[in-house]
């Protein structure tokens, strides 16, 4: 379980820092362009974390080094793309 958390550590830190930024009033001091970048970074990181957790809980283990490409590979790739896209366009 700890190895899975290491993969998400950077995104988890980004999400926590941006949530603290949004909850404080410092967010309003940023220019609008940086507010947009910060919000999109938060949403994409949250989408990545949710896709990773959902993939681990709902689907069988994927061995990416296999030479035989299985349907579960496409399913996991689609899961990441869909979650990150859905989160990035607004949550």
N, C-alpha and C positions, 0 to 999 in steps of 0.2 A: 504494500500500500504506500510505503514511503517513496518508492521510485515513481509512482504516479504523481505524487505531490511535487516531486522535484521538477517534473515536466511543466507543471502549472505554476511554479513559484514566481516567475517573472510576471505572468499575467495576473496572478493573485495580488502581487505587490502593486501593480499598475491600477487594478480595480480599487484596492483599499485607498491608495493615495488620491485617486480621482474622486472617490466618494467623499473623503474628508474635505477635499477642495470644494466640492459642490455643496456640502452641508455648511461650510463656513461662508462668510460673506466675501471672502477673497476672490471667489469666482466672478463676481460682478465687476471687479477691478480689471479683469483681463479684457483685451480688445475682442471684438466679436469673432474675428478669424481664429484666435486662439481658443475661444470658448467652443467653437465648432469642432476644432481639432481635438480638444480635450474630451468633449462629449462623444465624438465618433471613436476615439481610442478606448473610452470606457465601454461603449457598446460592443465593439469588435472583441475586446478582451473578455467581456462577459459571455459573448456568443461562443468564443473558442472554449472557454471553461465549461460551459453548459454542454457543448457538443462532445467534449472529451469525457465528461462524466456520464452523459447519456450513452455514448458508445461503449464505455466500460461496463455499464449496468445492463444494457438491453441487448447487446449483440455478442456473438462469440468472439473469442480472441483471434486477432488477425496477425498472421506472420508475414511481414512485409518483404522478407528476403526470399520468399518462395518464388520459383521461376514460373510456376503455374498460377496464372492470375484467376482468382476465384470471384464469384459474384459478391461475396462479403467484402472484398476490397472496394468494389464500386459503391457498395452500400455505405461503407465508412467514409469514403471520400465525399459522397453526396451529402451525408449527414453533416460533415464539417462545412461544406459550402452553403448548405441551406441554413444552418444555424447562424453562421457568421453573417450571411446576407440578410437574414430576417432581423437579427439584432441591429445590424448597422443602418437599416433604413428606418429604425425608430423603436425597436424593442419588441 
